[in-house]
């Protein structure tokens, strides 16, 4: 192939100093599962006040510079376990905070691995020189227990695609969870997926508006007829509705925080074991409005399903589920604009091949149309995308991945028709990028993988994870890449 792929010198590695605070309940961690919180609180209550104050001062001194407001965290975690104390217990502020400290621990979001990057243009391009492009790079951080979250890096790319990353802030945060407006069509789709077609779902369809709040849902469920809610099936449906509501939420970060210091942390029950492989894209609607979307894999410890993140500024994020026959498995990737008036996405619902699906409402995906399946010696296990399609005058440029012998991941490329994206116009006959000798070893060996590239002029910047050990950035000429494809 006459495609020159240049690996840049920049290498991002897992940084174990990037830590967040989490609630820690002694005894509830695997394998014990039995809380020892009452015993811990009893021991703290037995300390004299001088010891309490000294222990709190030492703890704050050790951790204050690693977190935004460690005392507020201690207070919040104390509130989480305060039910263990008698209502009349009069505690000093120092004792309350120290109890909260015993129920807090740090978690290194990148302690195990860093991988699966995607790259988009930053929403704020002020201050850039001619030929420069400010970018946002999303990354998947993996910590203890293989728990994944979504982090960010920012910086500037020059005309040749050479990246200058911004310094990382010393403190990171996970933002505050907030309520969101719900769509009735999404709830109906999730109920249908699980076979819940009963009187409670009929009440939802009849009385809730197309968009509703959590308070309106609670009011509806509280007003169900006693004979209805006593039925086992109706009770299960009501619980499923509450579960769906918990899976859809907003996360907002402090205004004075930097994008590189923000981490989307698993919050909903569908993602309690991780948020994986975010594929960000800057979407331009028919009226010119631009929104950043990301499809990602939510993992609850048993099942995986594609979910969606929406933001305009990388400060406030809306998290929603998806539904439909094409919204299954991993690897959904949105097209950056509507096609024929509809949203479009690449999917891999069968687990091993690529399809295209369209929708009117961006959250309900049905009727996938096949695009390509395993067919070459380097992708006979499965094929999929490596991020959202990139529009060129010749067609939709899609970077792909293929899995071959010894579960070796390689990256390829194909070109889809602009108006009928299920039609493959051309494809590279050989892989574009394979793990070299320096990239074979890591948390997951023999893998190069990307979740989204960025075109800057004729330069394609390809961020990729190498065996989940490092993240590199390769560049290639878009015109050379398309010219090298077999029709």
C-alpha positions as CSV (number, residue, x, y, z in Angstrom):
1,X,0.0,0.0,0.0
2,X,1.2,3.5,-0.8
3,X,0.0,4.9,2.5
4,X,2.6,6.5,4.8
5,X,1.6,6.1,8.4
6,X,3.7,8.0,10.9
7,X,3.7,7.1,14.6
8,X,4.2,10.3,16.6
9,X,6.6,10.5,19.5
10,X,3.8,11.4,22.0
11,X,2.9,8.6,24.4
12,X,0.3,8.8,27.1
13,X,0.7,6.3,29.9
14,X,-1.5,5.5,32.9
15,X,-1.0,8.0,35.7
16,X,-1.7,6.4,39.1
17,X,-1.7,9.8,40.7
18,X,-5.0,10.7,39.1
19,X,-7.2,9.7,42.0
20,X,-10.8,10.4,43.0
21,X,-12.6,9.8,46.3
22,X,-15.2,7.1,46.8
23,X,-17.5,5.9,49.6
24,X,-15.8,3.0,51.4
25,X,-17.9,0.7,53.6
26,X,-15.6,-1.8,55.4
27,X,-16.7,-5.4,55.0
28,X,-18.9,-4.8,52.0
29,X,-16.0,-5.3,49.6
30,X,-15.5,-8.7,48.0
31,X,-15.5,-11.4,49.4
32,X,-17.0,-10.4,52.7
33,X,-20.2,-8.6,51.8
34,X,-21.1,-7.9,55.4
35,X,-20.9,-4.4,56.6
36,X,-18.6,-3.6,59.6
37,X,-19.6,0.1,59.7
38,X,-21.2,-0.1,63.1
39,X,-18.0,-1.5,64.7
40,X,-15.9,1.2,63.0
41,X,-18.2,4.0,64.2
42,X,-18.2,2.5,67.7
43,X,-14.4,2.6,67.8
44,X,-14.2,6.2,66.6
45,X,-16.8,7.2,69.2
46,X,-14.6,5.7,71.9
47,X,-11.7,8.1,71.0
48,X,-11.2,11.2,73.2
49,X,-11.7,14.6,71.5
50,X,-8.0,15.5,71.4
51,X,-7.2,12.3,69.5
52,X,-10.1,12.9,67.2
53,X,-8.9,16.4,66.3
54,X,-5.3,15.3,65.8
55,X,-6.3,12.4,63.6
56,X,-8.5,14.6,61.5
57,X,-5.8,17.3,61.1
58,X,-3.3,14.7,59.9
59,X,-5.7,13.2,57.4
60,X,-6.7,16.6,56.0
61,X,-3.1,17.5,55.6
62,X,-2.3,14.3,53.8
63,X,-5.1,14.5,51.3
64,X,-6.3,18.1,50.9
65,X,-4.1,18.9,47.9
66,X,-5.2,15.8,46.1
67,X,-8.9,16.6,46.0
68,X,-11.1,19.7,45.5
69,X,-12.6,19.8,49.0
70,X,-11.7,16.8,51.1
71,X,-13.6,18.1,54.2
72,X,-16.8,18.3,52.2
73,X,-16.2,14.8,51.0
74,X,-15.8,13.6,54.6
75,X,-19.0,15.4,55.6
76,X,-21.0,13.8,52.7
77,X,-19.7,10.3,53.5
78,X,-20.5,10.8,57.2
79,X,-24.1,11.6,56.1
80,X,-24.2,8.3,54.2
81,X,-23.6,6.3,57.4
82,X,-25.1,8.6,60.1
83,X,-28.1,6.4,60.4
84,X,-25.8,4.1,62.4
85,X,-25.8,6.7,65.2
86,X,-28.5,7.4,67.7
87,X,-30.7,10.4,66.7
88,X,-29.8,12.2,69.9
89,X,-26.0,11.7,69.6
90,X,-24.3,15.1,69.9
91,X,-21.1,15.0,67.8
92,X,-18.5,17.7,67.3
93,X,-17.8,18.6,63.7
94,X,-14.3,17.1,64.0
95,X,-15.8,13.7,65.0
96,X,-18.3,13.8,62.2
97,X,-15.6,14.5,59.7
98,X,-13.3,11.9,61.1
99,X,-16.0,9.3,60.8
100,X,-16.5,10.4,57.2
101,X,-12.8,9.9,56.6
102,X,-12.9,6.3,57.8
103,X,-15.6,5.7,55.2
104,X,-13.7,7.3,52.3
105,X,-10.9,5.9,50.1
106,X,-9.0,7.0,47.0
107,X,-9.4,5.3,43.7
108,X,-6.8,5.5,40.9
109,X,-8.9,5.8,37.8
110,X,-5.9,4.9,35.6
111,X,-4.2,2.6,38.0
112,X,-4.4,-0.5,35.7
113,X,-4.6,0.8,32.1
114,X,-5.2,3.6,29.7
115,X,-6.7,3.0,26.3
116,X,-9.4,3.4,23.6
117,X,-9.0,7.2,22.8
118,X,-11.2,9.3,20.6
119,X,-10.5,12.8,19.3
120,X,-12.7,15.7,18.4
121,X,-12.1,19.5,17.8
122,X,-12.4,21.4,21.0
123,X,-15.5,23.7,21.3
124,X,-13.3,26.7,22.1
125,X,-10.7,27.4,19.4
126,X,-9.9,30.9,20.6
127,X,-6.2,31.7,20.9
128,X,-5.0,29.2,18.3
129,X,-2.6,30.3,15.5
130,X,-3.2,29.7,11.8
131,X,-2.9,26.0,11.0
132,X,-3.5,25.0,14.6
133,X,-6.4,23.0,16.0
134,X,-7.3,22.7,19.6
135,X,-8.6,19.2,20.4
136,X,-10.3,17.1,23.1
137,X,-9.1,13.5,23.5
138,X,-11.3,11.2,25.5
139,X,-9.6,8.2,27.1
140,X,-10.8,5.0,28.9
141,X,-9.1,4.7,32.3
142,X,-9.2,1.3,34.0
143,X,-8.6,1.0,37.7
144,X,-8.8,-1.6,40.4
145,X,-11.4,-4.3,39.7
146,X,-11.3,-3.5,36.0
147,X,-13.6,-0.6,36.5
148,X,-13.6,1.8,33.6
149,X,-14.3,5.5,33.4
150,X,-14.1,8.2,30.8
151,X,-11.4,10.9,31.1
152,X,-10.1,13.7,28.9
153,X,-6.9,15.3,27.7
154,X,-6.7,18.6,25.8
155,X,-4.0,20.3,23.7
156,X,-3.2,21.8,20.3
157,X,-2.3,20.1,17.0
158,X,-0.2,21.8,14.3
159,X,-0.8,21.5,10.6
160,X,1.1,18.2,10.4
161,X,-0.8,16.7,13.2
162,X,1.9,17.0,15.8
163,X,0.3,17.3,19.2
164,X,1.3,19.6,22.1
165,X,-0.7,18.4,25.1
166,X,-1.9,20.8,27.8
167,X,-0.5,20.2,31.3
168,X,-2.7,17.9,33.4
169,X,-4.4,19.5,36.4
170,X,-3.3,18.1,39.7
171,X,-6.8,17.5,40.9
172,X,-9.6,15.6,39.1
173,X,-13.3,15.4,39.9
174,X,-16.3,13.3,38.9
175,X,-18.9,16.1,38.9
176,X,-22.3,16.1,40.5
177,X,-25.2,14.0,39.4
178,X,-28.4,15.8,38.6
179,X,-31.9,15.0,37.3
180,X,-32.8,15.0,33.6
181,X,-36.0,15.1,31.5
182,X,-37.1,11.7,30.4
183,X,-38.5,10.6,27.0
184,X,-41.5,8.3,27.1
185,X,-40.5,6.6,23.9
186,X,-37.2,5.5,25.5
187,X,-39.0,4.0,28.5
188,X,-41.5,2.2,26.3
189,X,-38.6,0.8,24.2
190,X,-36.8,-0.5,27.3
191,X,-40.0,-2.0,28.7
192,X,-40.6,-3.8,25.3
193,X,-37.0,-5.1,25.2
194,X,-37.7,-6.9,28.5
195,X,-41.2,-8.1,27.7
196,X,-43.0,-5.9,30.1
197,X,-46.4,-5.3,28.4
198,X,-48.8,-5.1,31.3
199,X,-51.2,-2.7,33.0
200,X,-48.4,-0.5,34.5
201,X,-46.8,0.0,31.1
202,X,-50.3,0.8,29.7
203,X,-50.7,3.5,32.5
204,X,-47.4,5.0,31.5
205,X,-48.4,5.1,27.9
206,X,-51.7,6.7,28.7
207,X,-50.9,9.3,31.3
208,X,-47.3,10.4,31.0
209,X,-46.4,13.2,28.6
210,X,-43.8,12.7,25.8
211,X,-41.2,14.3,28.1
212,X,-41.6,14.0,31.9
213,X,-39.7,14.5,35.1
214,X,-38.7,12.2,37.9
215,X,-41.3,13.8,40.1
216,X,-44.0,13.1,37.5
217,X,-42.9,9.4,37.3
218,X,-43.0,9.1,41.1
219,X,-46.5,10.6,41.2
220,X,-47.7,8.2,38.6
221,X,-46.3,5.1,40.4
222,X,-47.6,6.3,43.8
223,X,-51.1,6.7,42.3
224,X,-51.4,3.2,40.9
225,X,-54.4,1.3,42.1
226,X,-53.6,-0.9,45.2
227,X,-55.0,-4.0,43.5
228,X,-52.8,-3.3,40.5
229,X,-49.5,-2.7,42.2
230,X,-50.1,-5.9,44.4
231,X,-49.7,-8.0,41.3
232,X,-46.2,-9.5,40.9
233,X,-45.8,-8.5,37.3
234,X,-46.9,-5.0,37.9
235,X,-44.5,-4.7,40.8
236,X,-41.6,-5.8,38.6
237,X,-42.6,-3.3,35.9
238,X,-42.7,-0.5,38.5
239,X,-39.2,-1.4,39.7
240,X,-38.0,-1.5,36.1
241,X,-39.3,2.0,35.5
242,X,-37.3,3.2,38.5
243,X,-34.2,1.4,37.2
244,X,-34.6,3.0,33.8
245,X,-34.9,6.5,35.4
246,X,-31.8,5.9,37.5
247,X,-29.8,5.0,34.3
248,X,-30.6,8.4,32.7
249,X,-29.1,11.4,34.4
250,X,-26.9,14.5,34.0
251,X,-23.4,15.2,35.4
252,X,-22.1,18.7,35.9
253,X,-18.6,19.8,36.7
254,X,-17.5,22.9,38.6
255,X,-17.1,25.9,36.3
256,X,-13.5,26.5,37.4
257,X,-12.4,22.9,36.7
258,X,-10.4,22.1,33.5
259,X,-11.6,19.6,30.9
260,X,-8.5,17.5,31.6
261,X,-9.5,17.3,35.2
262,X,-13.0,15.9,34.6
263,X,-13.9,12.2,34.7
264,X,-17.2,10.7,33.8
265,X,-17.6,8.1,36.5
266,X,-20.1,5.1,36.4
267,X,-23.2,6.4,38.1
268,X,-26.2,4.6,36.8
269,X,-27.1,1.0,37.6
270,X,-26.6,-0.1,34.0
271,X,-22.9,1.0,34.1
272,X,-22.0,0.2,37.7
273,X,-19.1,-2.0,36.4
274,X,-17.8,0.5,33.9
275,X,-18.2,3.0,31.1
276,X,-16.1,1.7,28.2
277,X,-15.0,2.8,24.7
278,X,-16.5,6.2,24.3
279,X,-16.7,7.3,20.6
280,X,-17.1,11.1,20.6
281,X,-18.2,13.0,17.5
282,X,-19.1,16.6,16.8
283,X,-22.5,16.4,15.3
284,X,-23.8,19.2,13.0
285,X,-27.6,19.3,12.7
286,X,-29.4,20.5,9.6
287,X,-30.0,23.9,11.1
288,X,-26.3,24.3,11.8
289,X,-26.5,23.6,15.6
290,X,-23.5,21.6,16.9
291,X,-23.6,19.0,19.7
292,X,-21.0,16.6,20.9
293,X,-22.3,13.0,21.3
294,X,-20.5,9.9,22.4
295,X,-21.8,6.4,22.3
296,X,-20.2,4.1,24.9
297,X,-20.6,0.7,26.3
298,X,-22.3,0.4,29.7
299,X,-21.4,-2.7,31.7
300,X,-23.3,-3.7,34.8
301,X,-21.2,-6.8,35.6
302,X,-23.4,-9.2,33.5
303,X,-24.8,-7.3,30.4
304,X,-23.4,-4.7,28.0
305,X,-25.4,-2.2,26.1
306,X,-24.7,1.0,24.2
307,X,-25.5,4.3,25.9
308,X,-25.1,7.9,24.9
309,X,-23.4,11.0,26.3
310,X,-24.4,14.5,25.1
311,X,-22.6,17.8,25.8
312,X,-22.1,21.2,24.3
313,X,-19.2,22.3,26.5
314,X,-17.6,19.2,28.1
315,X,-18.8,20.6,31.4
316,X,-22.4,19.4,31.6
317,X,-23.1,16.0,30.2
318,X,-26.4,14.2,29.7
319,X,-26.3,10.4,29.9
320,X,-29.1,8.4,28.3
321,X,-29.8,4.8,27.3
322,X,-30.6,3.6,23.8
323,X,-33.1,1.0,22.6
324,X,-34.0,-1.0,19.6
325,X,-32.9,-4.1,17.8
326,X,-29.7,-2.4,16.5
327,X,-28.7,-0.9,19.9
328,X,-27.0,-4.0,21.2
329,X,-23.6,-5.2,22.0
330,X,-20.6,-2.9,21.6
331,X,-19.2,-0.5,19.1
332,X,-22.0,1.9,18.0
333,X,-20.6,5.1,16.3
334,X,-22.7,8.1,15.2
335,X,-22.3,9.7,11.8
336,X,-21.5,13.4,12.2
337,X,-24.7,14.7,10.4
338,X,-28.1,13.4,9.4
339,X,-28.4,11.4,6.2
340,X,-31.6,11.8,4.3
341,X,-33.0,13.7,7.3
342,X,-32.3,10.9,9.8
343,X,-29.6,10.2,12.4
344,X,-27.4,7.3,11.3
345,X,-24.9,5.1,13.2
346,X,-22.6,2.2,12.6
347,X,-23.4,-0.8,14.9
348,X,-22.2,-4.3,15.7
349,X,-25.3,-5.8,17.1
350,X,-24.4,-9.4,16.2
351,X,-21.0,-9.1,17.8
352,X,-18.9,-9.7,14.7
353,X,-19.9,-7.6,11.7
354,X,-20.7,-4.0,10.8
355,X,-24.1,-2.6,10.0
356,X,-25.7,0.8,9.5
357,X,-28.9,1.9,11.3
358,X,-31.0,5.1,11.2
359,X,-33.5,6.8,13.4
360,X,-35.6,9.9,13.9
361,X,-35.0,10.4,17.6
362,X,-31.3,9.4,18.1
363,X,-32.1,6.9,20.9
364,X,-34.2,4.3,19.2
365,X,-32.3,2.2,16.7
366,X,-33.9,-0.5,14.6
367,X,-33.5,-2.3,11.2
368,X,-29.7,-2.5,10.9
369,X,-28.5,-3.0,7.3
370,X,-25.4,-5.1,6.8
371,X,-22.2,-3.4,5.6
372,X,-19.3,-5.8,6.0
373,X,-18.4,-9.0,7.9
374,X,-15.3,-11.0,8.6
375,X,-13.7,-12.0,5.3
376,X,-9.9,-11.6,5.4
377,X,-7.3,-13.6,7.3
378,X,-6.6,-10.7,9.7
379,X,-10.3,-10.1,10.6
380,X,-12.0,-13.6,10.6
381,X,-13.0,-13.3,14.3
382,X,-14.8,-10.0,14.1
383,X,-14.8,-6.6,12.4
384,X,-16.0,-3.3,13.6
385,X,-15.4,0.4,13.5
386,X,-12.7,2.5,15.1
387,X,-14.9,5.6,15.6
388,X,-17.4,7.7,13.9
389,X,-17.2,8.1,10.1
390,X,-15.4,11.1,8.7
391,X,-17.0,12.9,5.8
392,X,-14.8,13.5,2.7
393,X,-15.9,14.5,-0.9
394,X,-15.3,10.9,-2.0
395,X,-17.4,9.3,0.7
396,X,-17.5,8.4,4.4
397,X,-14.1,7.4,5.6
398,X,-14.3,4.7,8.3
399,X,-11.4,3.4,10.2
400,X,-12.1,-0.2,11.1
401,X,-10.7,-2.9,13.4
402,X,-10.3,-6.6,12.7
403,X,-9.5,-9.5,15.0
404,X,-7.3,-12.3,13.7
405,X,-5.2,-15.2,15.0
406,X,-4.1,-15.1,18.6
407,X,-6.8,-12.3,19.1
408,X,-4.5,-9.8,17.4
409,X,-6.3,-6.5,16.7
410,X,-5.4,-4.6,13.5
411,X,-6.8,-1.4,12.1
412,X,-8.0,-1.0,8.5
413,X,-10.1,1.5,6.6
414,X,-13.1,1.6,4.2
415,X,-15.0,4.2,2.2
416,X,-18.9,4.3,2.3
417,X,-21.3,6.0,0.0
418,X,-22.4,9.4,1.2
419,X,-26.1,8.9,0.6
420,X,-26.3,5.1,1.0
421,X,-23.8,4.4,3.7
422,X,-24.5,0.7,3.7
423,X,-22.7,0.5,0.4
424,X,-19.0,0.0,0.6
425,X,-17.2,1.9,-2.2
426,X,-13.6,0.8,-1.4
427,X,-11.5,-0.7,1.3
428,X,-7.8,-1.1,2.2
429,X,-6.7,-4.6,1.2
430,X,-4.2,-4.8,4.1
431,X,-4.2,-3.4,7.6
432,X,-3.4,0.2,8.0
433,X,-1.9,-0.2,11.5
434,X,-0.8,-3.3,13.4
435,X,0.9,-3.7,16.8
436,X,4.7,-3.3,16.3
437,X,7.4,-4.8,18.5
438,X,7.1,-2.0,21.1
439,X,3.3,-2.2,21.3
440,X,2.6,-5.9,21.7
441,X,2.9,-6.1,25.5
442,X,0.4,-4.7,28.0
443,X,-2.8,-5.2,30.0
444,X,-4.4,-6.7,26.8
445,X,-1.5,-7.8,24.5
446,X,-1.4,-7.6,20.7
447,X,-3.9,-4.8,20.3
448,X,-4.0,-1.5,18.4
449,X,-7.5,0.1,18.7
450,X,-9.0,3.6,18.3
451,X,-12.4,5.0,19.2
452,X,-12.2,8.0,16.9
453,X,-9.9,10.0,14.6
454,X,-9.8,13.7,13.6
455,X,-9.2,15.1,10.2
456,X,-7.2,18.4,10.1
457,X,-6.8,19.5,6.5
458,X,-5.5,16.5,4.6
459,X,-3.9,15.0,7.8
460,X,-5.7,12.3,9.6
461,X,-4.8,12.1,13.3
462,X,-5.3,8.6,14.6
463,X,-5.1,8.3,18.4
464,X,-4.9,4.6,19.3
465,X,-4.4,2.5,22.4
466,X,-1.5,0.0,22.2
467,X,-2.3,-3.2,24.2
468,X,-4.0,-1.0,26.8
469,X,-0.6,0.1,28.0
470,X,-0.1,3.4,26.2
471,X,-1.9,5.8,23.9
472,X,-0.1,6.9,20.8
473,X,-1.1,9.1,17.8
474,X,-0.4,8.2,14.2
475,X,-0.9,10.4,11.2
476,X,-1.6,9.7,7.5
477,X,-2.7,11.6,4.4
478,X,-6.4,11.3,3.8
479,X,-6.0,11.6,0.0
480,X,-3.2,8.9,0.1
481,X,-5.4,6.6,2.2
482,X,-8.4,6.8,-0.1
483,X,-6.2,6.4,-3.2
484,X,-4.7,3.2,-1.8
485,X,-8.1,1.5,-1.3
486,X,-9.3,-1.3,-3.6
487,X,-12.6,-0.5,-5.3
